[in-house]
Amino acid sequence: MAIKDILVLTDLVNTDMPASEAAVDLAVRLDSHVTAVSLAVEPVLPSLMIAPVPDTAISELRERAEKEAEAAASRFVAIAERSNARYETRILSSLAGGIIDAFVPQVRLTDLIVISQEHDDKPEPHRTEIIEAALFSSGRPVVLVPSVGQKTITGKRMTIAWDGSRTAVRAVHSALPLLSLASHVDVAMVDAASAKTREDGADLARYLARHDLDVEIHHLQKNGSIAETLLTFAADKDSGCMVMGGYGHSRMREFILGGVTRDALRNATVPVLLAH
């Protein structure tokens, strides 16, 4: 399916706006519409505070959150208009504890979600929880954009992290419109010792070749963690994007990330498309 609708979460603190840059660039190249969502998170005050907080102070905090969201939306508009992209903006207001419930319905009716990685020096409100909710609760693929470094999905090479699993299959199908932008696709398999795993990789290469993609299979020996091995390979190949399954499950309201997914989210140096 073609990607015709992209949704991006704007950055409130990181004014470099890596996710917005990547989303607008993709929208132009894919002739898609892009919607920017900016969060205005109202403060949740501790219930055990001894002295009541004046209403004026609460109003000031709410007003500040709204202004930060509007400023982020304005920065997105400047990026979109500079690129002549088709776009709209939304301000999403919610109590901090309910921001996930407010955000998830916004992202279910889109083709692709774009979010920037958490920045160690410029943390965004509820960024980790929002990434996890987008991945596990939206039913949509998510592109995680590095908070520093590469901001766009280039059309040179792309990497698929392949282990033959259901989530990896879903990620590949979700990524086909992006893979079509690449001149070469590298299929990376870490410690693929079994004949069955190697056969699955060959089947994937044949499948992608039928989509007119130039494919090469690579069998990698693990050096460090699996995520580190894959990310190092993608960087060495000058890959414009890495495609991988997003592993994890939810227990009540808590999202439990798989180790490879968690490491990729934390350490990605190239854009990563994840699907669950």
Residue pairs with C-beta under 8 A, 6 or more apart in sequence:
1 111
1 177
2 30
2 111
2 177
3 26
3 30
3 32
3 111
3 112
3 177
3 178
4 30
4 31
4 32
4 33
4 111
5 32
5 33
5 35
5 109
5 110
5 111
5 112
6 23
6 26
6 27
6 30
6 32
6 33
6 34
6 35
6 110
6 111
6 112
6 113
6 114
7 23
7 34
7 35
7 36
7 37
7 106
7 107
7 110
7 112
7 113
7 114
8 19
8 20
8 22
8 23
8 24
8 34
8 35
8 36
8 37
8 76
8 113
8 114
8 115
9 19
9 36
9 37
9 38
9 39
9 103
9 113
9 114
9 115
9 116
9 130
10 17
10 19
10 20
10 36
10 37
10 38
10 39
10 69
10 72
10 73
10 75
10 76
11 17
11 18
11 19
11 20
11 72
11 116
11 122
11 124
12 38
12 39
12 68
12 69
12 71
12 72
12 124
12 125
13 119
13 122
13 123
13 124
14 116
14 119
14 122
14 124
14 147
15 75
16 148
16 151
17 72
17 75
17 76
17 79
17 116
18 116
18 117
18 145
18 146
18 147
18 148
18 151
19 114
19 115
19 116
19 145
20 36
20 75
20 76
20 79
20 80
21 79
21 145
21 151
21 152
22 114
22 143
22 145
22 151
22 152
22 153
22 271
23 34
23 36
23 114
23 143
24 34
24 76
24 79
24 80
24 83
24 85
24 87
25 83
25 151
25 152
25 153
26 32
26 34
26 112
26 114
26 143
26 152
26 153
26 178
27 33
27 34
27 83
27 85
27 86
27 87
28 83
28 84
28 85
29 155
29 181
30 177
32 86
32 111
33 86
33 87
33 88
34 80
34 85
34 86
34 87
35 87
35 88
35 89
35 90
35 110
36 73
36 76
36 77
36 80
36 87
36 88
36 89
36 90
37 89
37 90
37 92
37 103
37 106
37 107
38 69
38 70
38 72
38 73
38 76
38 89
38 90
38 91
38 92
39 69
39 92
39 94
39 99
39 103
39 125
39 126
40 62
40 65
40 66
40 68
40 69
40 91
40 92
40 93
40 94
41 65
41 93
41 94
41 95
41 96
41 99
41 125
41 126
42 61
42 62
42 65
42 93
42 94
42 95
42 96
43 58
43 61
43 62
43 65
43 96
44 95
44 96
44 97
45 53
45 58
65 93
66 91
66 93
69 91
69 92
69 93
70 91
73 89
73 91
76 87
76 89
77 87
77 89
80 87
90 106
92 99
92 102
92 103
92 106
93 102
94 101
94 102
94 103
96 125
96 126
99 125
99 126
99 129
99 130
100 126
100 129
100 130
100 133
100 137
103 130
103 133
103 134
104 133
104 134
104 137
104 138
107 113
107 134
107 138
107 140
108 138
108 139
108 140
110 140
111 140
112 140
112 141
112 142
112 143
112 174
113 134
113 138
113 140
113 141
113 142
113 143
114 142
114 143
114 145
115 127
115 130
115 131
115 134
115 142
115 143
115 144
115 145
116 124
116 144
116 145
116 146
116 147
117 144
117 145
117 146
117 147
117 265
117 266
117 268
118 124
118 127
118 128
118 131
118 147
118 265
118 266
119 147
119 148
120 147
122 147
128 265
129 255
131 142
131 144
131 265
132 248
132 255
132 257
133 255
134 140
134 142
135 142
135 246
135 248
135 261
135 274
135 275
135 276
136 246
136 248
136 249
136 250
136 255
136 276
137 250
141 171
141 174
141 175
141 273
141 274
141 275
142 246
142 273
142 274
142 275
143 153
143 241
143 271
143 272
143 273
143 274
144 264
144 265
144 268
144 271
144 272
144 273
144 274
145 151
145 271
146 268
146 269
146 270
146 271
149 269
149 270
150 240
150 269
150 270
150 271
152 240
152 271
153 178
153 181
153 240
153 241
153 271
154 240
154 241
155 181
155 182
155 183
155 240
156 182
156 183
156 184
156 238
156 239
156 240
157 182
157 183
157 184
157 185
157 186
157 237
157 238
157 239
157 240
158 175
158 178
158 179
158 181
158 182
158 184
158 185
158 186
158 239
158 240
158 241
158 242
158 243
159 185
159 186
159 187
159 188
159 230
159 233
159 234
159 237
159 239
159 241
159 242
159 243
160 168
160 171
160 172
160 175
160 179
160 185
160 186
160 187
160 188
160 204
160 242
160 243
160 244
161 168
161 188
161 190
161 230
161 242
161 243
161 244
161 245
162 168
162 172
162 187
162 188
162 189
162 200
162 201
162 204
163 189
163 190
163 192
163 197
163 245
164 196
164 197
164 200
164 201
164 204
165 245
166 245
167 245
167 246
167 247
167 275
167 276
168 244
168 245
169 245
170 245
170 275
170 276
171 243
171 244
171 245
171 246
171 273
171 274
171 275
172 179
172 204
172 208
172 243
173 275
174 273
174 275
175 241
175 243
175 273
175 275
176 211
178 241
178 243
178 273
179 185
179 208
179 211
179 213
179 243
180 211
180 212
180 213
181 240
182 213
182 240
182 241
183 214
184 214
184 215
184 216
185 208
185 213
185 214
185 215
185 216
186 215
186 216
186 218
186 233
186 234
186 237
186 239
187 201
187 204
187 205
187 208
187 215
187 216
187 217
187 218
188 218
188 220
188 230
188 233
188 234
189 197
189 198
189 201
189 217
189 218
189 219
189 220
190 220
190 221
190 222
190 226
190 229
190 230
191 220
191 221
191 222
192 198
192 201
192 219
198 219
201 217
201 219
202 217
204 215
205 215
205 216
205 217
208 215
209 215
218 233
220 229
220 230
220 233
221 229
222 229
223 229
223 232
224 232
225 259
225 260
225 263
226 259
226 260
226 263
227 259
227 260
227 261
227 262
227 263
227 264
227 267
228 263
228 267
230 242
230 244
230 260
230 264
231 242
231 264
231 267
231 268
231 269
231 270
233 239
234 242
234 269
234 270
235 269
235 270
239 270
240 270
240 271
241 270
241 271
241 272
241 273
242 264
242 268
242 270
242 271
242 272
242 273
243 272
243 273
244 260
244 261
244 264
244 272
244 273
244 274
245 261
245 274
245 275
245 276
246 258
246 261
246 274
246 275
246 276
247 257
247 258
247 260
247 261
247 276
248 255
248 256
248 257
248 258
248 261
248 276
249 255
249 256
250 256
257 265
261 274
264 272
264 274
265 272
